[in-house]
Structure formats: structure tokens, C-alpha cells
Amino acid sequence: MVFKTFYGVVGMLGRPPVEGAQPNPTGQMLQMLGTIIFFFVVMYFLMIRPQQKKAKEHAALLKTLKPGDKVLTNGGVLGVVVSVKDRTVAIRSAETKLEVVKSAVSEVVERAGSEAKAN
């Protein structure tokens, strides 16, 4: 039903000229321009906007990092945050202390205060 209506509207826009008449070059140009603008709007909502939203969420996650949080890095290392600096985070994983760039933290698995609230 929706596609039938869509094709009807598109068909009206691209109606062939009457036999013996010249096609309107301005109308053809506007139709092409409208199609290009439509595709840019669709690409914005399908690709660019979700990526910006995800980047904002990740930035907010990095701002709220604090010692005691259990984090997962992009490399798959699971550890507990020991200290947070401007650009880096120190993580203790098993017997090892690692210092990684903040952007390498992909998610917070468990917040520091959640254990005390759960008990």
C-alpha cells in the first residue's frame, strides 16, 4: 500500500511530456535535485546521526570513570580501574597493572558502588 502510493507520487513527478512537446529542463533538474537531497537526508538519519549519538554516550562513559569500576577494553582485557588521569586509565587485571588510553575503554561492566548496594 505504501509503496503503491510512493510509486504513484514518483510517477506523477516524472510524467512523460505530451507527444510533440519539449520536456521541461527546469522540472527535470528540480526532480534530480530533490532526489539527491532526499538521499542525503536518508543517509544522515541512517548513518551519521546514530554514530554521533554513540560517540556522545562513549564520551559520557569516559567522564564518569572512577577507581573501582570494572571495565572492558577494546582489546578484550577485563579489569578494575585503579586510577584515572587526564588521558589514561590504570587497570588491574589479575596480577598485572596496565595503563591504557581512556578511549580504549569500550564499556563499564560493573560500577564501583553497585556491589555495596546489591548486598
N, C-alpha and C positions, 0 to 999 in steps of 0.2 A: 504494500500500500504506500509506504513512504517512498520507496524507490520509483514507483509509478508516478507519484506527484513530482518528485525531483526531476525525473526524465522529461515530464511534461513541461516544467518550467525551463529546463535547459533547452528543450526543443523549441520553445517559443522564442528564446533569445537568439537562437541560431537558425531562424526560419530562412529558407532559401528565397532569394528575390523572385519577384514575378518575372515570368518569361519575357525577355526582351529588355528588362530594366537592368541598370548597373547596380551592383552591390554597394552598399554604403560603407566606404572605408572607415569612417569615424565610428560607426557602430561595431564593425569588426575589431577595431583597435580597442574600444571600450570593453568588449566581450573578452578579449585576450587579457587585458589589464585586470579585469575583475577576477578572472580565473587565477592569475598569478597571485593576486592579493589574497584570495581565498586559500590557496595552498600555503602561503606564508603564515596565515593565521592558524591553520590546522597544524602546521609543523611547530609553531610556537607552543600551542597547548599540548601537543603530544610529546615534544622532546625537551624544549628549553625550560619551560615552567616547572616540570617535575624535578629536573636536575637542580634548579635554583632552590627549590624547597628542600631537597635532600642536603644541599650544601649548607643551608641555614641551620637545619637540625643538627648536622655534624659539628658546626661551629659552636652551637649552644651546648652540645655534649662535651666538647673540649673545655669550654669555660667552666663547667660545673665539676670537672675532675678534682678529686681531693684524695689525700692519703687514706688508704684502707679500701678504696674501691677495687673490685675485681674486674679486670679489663681483658679484652681480646684484641690483639694487634692484627694488622693486615697480613702479617706473616704466619699467623696461627698460634702465636705464643700467648698462653693464658697465664696471667699473673696478677699480683696485688700491687697497687700503686704505693710506693714508699715515699716519694716526694714529687712535687710539681714545680717546675721552673717556668720561665717565660716561653721557651721554645721546646723544652724537653720534659720527659716524664721518666722517673726512675721506677722500674718494675722489678719485683722479686718473684722469680719463678723457680720453684723447687729450691735448689741450693745456690742459684745464680741471681745476681743483681744485674739488670740490663738498663741502659739508658737509651731511650728511643725518642724520636721526634714526635711531638704531640699529634701530628697529622697521621701517624702510623697507627694510632688507636682507632679501631673500627667500631667497637661498641663496649658499653659498660654492662657486664654480665650481672653484677650484684653491687649495690650501693653499700657504703661503709656502715650506715646506721640501720640497714634493713635486718641484720642478724639480731640486734638488741630488741627491735620492735616485734620480731617474729616469736621470740621466747616469751 
